[in-house]
């Protein structure tokens, strides 16, 4: 687990040091909010990786959100048998 923490700290530290200058000088509010959102999602996934937890994953989220609409579309497009 210590190796995972070290890798995560190195990755996020180097990424934030590099991106700090770019975000400070050339980005607008929309770019910063998108960057922060992606950073938070990756941080969530990193914590899940480091602690080896079984958090709610993205596949499960998509499954919960899109299963019923996909079934409704499939039912609507399915032709009755002749």
KEPAVEX-261732 format. One record per residue (C-alpha): residue number from 1; x, y, z. Coordinates in nm, 3 decimals. Example, Ala and Ser with C-alpha at 12.3 -4.5 7.8 and 13.67 -1.06 7.14 Angstrom:
% KEPAVEX-261732
+------+---------+---------+---------+
: roba :      c1 :      c2 :      c3 :
+------+---------+---------+---------+
:    1 :   1.230 :  -0.450 :   0.780 :
:    2 :   1.367 :  -0.106 :   0.714 :
+------+---------+---------+---------+
This chain:
% KEPAVEX-261732
+------+---------+---------+---------+
: roba :      c1 :      c2 :      c3 :
+------+---------+---------+---------+
:    1 :   0.000 :   0.000 :   0.000 :
:    2 :   0.288 :   0.236 :   0.069 :
:    3 :   0.410 :   0.195 :  -0.288 :
:    4 :   0.068 :   0.292 :  -0.418 :
:    5 :   0.061 :   0.602 :  -0.199 :
:    6 :   0.408 :   0.706 :  -0.315 :
:    7 :   0.311 :   0.661 :  -0.681 :
:    8 :  -0.010 :   0.858 :  -0.632 :
:    9 :   0.169 :   1.144 :  -0.453 :
:   10 :   0.436 :   1.160 :  -0.723 :
:   11 :   0.182 :   1.160 :  -1.004 :
:   12 :  -0.049 :   1.422 :  -0.853 :
:   13 :   0.240 :   1.635 :  -0.731 :
:   14 :   0.412 :   1.648 :  -1.068 :
:   15 :   0.083 :   1.702 :  -1.248 :
:   16 :  -0.021 :   1.990 :  -1.024 :
:   17 :   0.322 :   2.154 :  -1.040 :
:   18 :   0.318 :   2.145 :  -1.419 :
:   19 :  -0.043 :   2.252 :  -1.461 :
:   20 :  -0.032 :   2.526 :  -1.200 :
:   21 :   0.155 :   2.762 :  -1.431 :
:   22 :  -0.067 :   2.685 :  -1.727 :
:   23 :  -0.391 :   2.725 :  -1.535 :
:   24 :  -0.274 :   3.042 :  -1.365 :
:   25 :  -0.181 :   3.227 :  -1.683 :
:   26 :  -0.385 :   3.111 :  -1.978 :
:   27 :  -0.708 :   2.946 :  -1.872 :
:   28 :  -1.054 :   3.083 :  -1.819 :
:   29 :  -1.313 :   2.984 :  -1.561 :
:   30 :  -1.465 :   2.712 :  -1.779 :
:   31 :  -1.130 :   2.540 :  -1.836 :
:   32 :  -1.046 :   2.556 :  -1.467 :
:   33 :  -1.379 :   2.404 :  -1.366 :
:   34 :  -1.338 :   2.120 :  -1.618 :
:   35 :  -0.984 :   2.059 :  -1.494 :
:   36 :  -1.096 :   2.052 :  -1.131 :
:   37 :  -1.380 :   1.811 :  -1.214 :
:   38 :  -1.145 :   1.572 :  -1.394 :
:   39 :  -0.895 :   1.603 :  -1.110 :
:   40 :  -1.159 :   1.517 :  -0.850 :
:   41 :  -1.276 :   1.215 :  -1.049 :
:   42 :  -0.920 :   1.090 :  -1.088 :
:   43 :  -0.854 :   1.153 :  -0.717 :
:   44 :  -1.163 :   0.945 :  -0.631 :
:   45 :  -1.034 :   0.663 :  -0.849 :
:   46 :  -0.684 :   0.698 :  -0.698 :
:   47 :  -0.816 :   0.667 :  -0.343 :
:   48 :  -1.012 :   0.361 :  -0.450 :
:   49 :  -0.692 :   0.215 :  -0.598 :
:   50 :  -0.469 :   0.294 :  -0.300 :
:   51 :  -0.703 :   0.168 :  -0.030 :
:   52 :  -0.823 :  -0.125 :  -0.244 :
:   53 :  -1.183 :  -0.036 :  -0.168 :
:   54 :  -1.480 :  -0.134 :  -0.374 :
:   55 :  -1.630 :   0.208 :  -0.422 :
:   56 :  -1.911 :   0.272 :  -0.662 :
:   57 :  -1.747 :   0.252 :  -1.004 :
:   58 :  -1.828 :   0.428 :  -1.326 :
:   59 :  -1.966 :   0.115 :  -1.489 :
:   60 :  -2.218 :   0.078 :  -1.208 :
:   61 :  -2.309 :   0.447 :  -1.236 :
:   62 :  -2.373 :   0.419 :  -1.609 :
:   63 :  -2.565 :   0.097 :  -1.553 :
:   64 :  -2.794 :   0.260 :  -1.297 :
:   65 :  -2.850 :   0.574 :  -1.504 :
:   66 :  -2.893 :   0.427 :  -1.850 :
:   67 :  -3.042 :   0.079 :  -1.811 :
:   68 :  -3.408 :   0.184 :  -1.800 :
:   69 :  -3.385 :   0.438 :  -2.086 :
:   70 :  -3.195 :   0.184 :  -2.299 :
:   71 :  -3.461 :  -0.080 :  -2.238 :
:   72 :  -3.735 :   0.171 :  -2.324 :
:   73 :  -3.563 :   0.260 :  -2.651 :
:   74 :  -3.509 :  -0.107 :  -2.732 :
:   75 :  -3.874 :  -0.183 :  -2.662 :
:   76 :  -3.985 :   0.112 :  -2.874 :
:   77 :  -3.766 :   0.006 :  -3.169 :
:   78 :  -3.841 :  -0.367 :  -3.152 :
:   79 :  -4.079 :  -0.490 :  -3.418 :
:   80 :  -4.350 :  -0.734 :  -3.313 :
:   81 :  -4.303 :  -1.083 :  -3.457 :
:   82 :  -4.503 :  -1.161 :  -3.771 :
+------+---------+---------+---------+
